[in-house]
């Protein structure tokens, strides 16, 4: 064991002495102090920014800011449209959906790391107290074990909702999802068993400081796997309806929740139980000159970019939220591109072999849609790098990059 005296001697040896101290003092005194105008946190925008401004979630048209707007959604069942709403952020909407699922179906289980305590993002808060520790419980820190247990429970007729604490941690469980959950129905054949009751939740995406292991968007990996549904909501209202649809679905579902929206996105959410359609895209804004296709958090950047492009360029831009990114709603996208003749796909995940590549390839493979193209399909996505810490904002799609690419496809 190292003695205290030896540690003191070691630290004394490392300390600068004599001339070294004088040099350090001289160097530090020669560094000019930053003026107040130059003192800016890395996470704030420059004072002269015109496009890359922070998203104002309190005014964006992508959120339902009034009960009338929320209940006017035509996808809601009549009894829900005639009901009430409550102001929720995204993690509260997820919690509400889980509570409804647990209340209406005793085969629903909710589990994962720290889930009984509410989870890292509080999505499962108070569920264990309400529904009991035999239905809402913590697991060991083993993603492979969490998914293996969930698949076994689903095969026996339960409807497990397994939480992976961060999407970045799902890789040890990848074999369970790819070789077990997705293939179970095909392997069991006429015996009739499947893992169709399985839902896997995981927070994903950038937050500004997550770096290598808390910022990833791995959704494209799951879109290569037949047998899985892959979903990403953009808002609290959507998160509640899509999560309930996933839990009720007879297909294994992977739902990725943009964690930056857990507290940022707040809107009126119907209090009743409702499911929104899976594998059905939503046209958020109609347009005639360019189609912008996206999902999750980048939709807010797209909306800001197209609003400015319409103002500056005098054009009309259509915005589509895929919602389910596998199997995705080709017909809605094709119909839009046939009308506009131009398309831009935006996502956070890195550009190579991503959802944008699939959408672009599908558009040019469809003869009727391909013949209507006036410009190549463009992509705005994360670069083919690991997410950097200080420079995370430069890797994610921003308003300026989306704006520039809208202009580029219009000028082609």
Secondary structure, DSSP 8 states (H G I E B T S, - for coil): ---HHHHHHHHHHHS--HHHHHHHHHHHHHS----GGG---TTS--TT-SSS----TTT-TTS--SHHHHHT-TTS-HHHHTS-EEEEEHHHHHHHHHHHHHHH-TTEEEEETTGGGT-TTSTTTTHHHHH-TTTEEE--S-HHHHHHHHHHHHHTT-EEEEEESSGGGGGGGHHIIIIIITTHHHHHGGG----TT-EEEEEES--SS-GGGS----HHHHTTSTTEEEEEESSHHHHHHHHHHHHH-SSEEEEEEETTHHHH-EEEEESS-----TT--EEEE--SSEEEEE-TTHHHHHHHHHHHHHHHH---EEEEE-SEEES--HHHHHHHHHHHS-EEEEEEEESTTSHHHHHHHHHHHSHHHHTT-SS--EEEEE-SS---STTHHHHS--HHHHHHHHHHHHH-
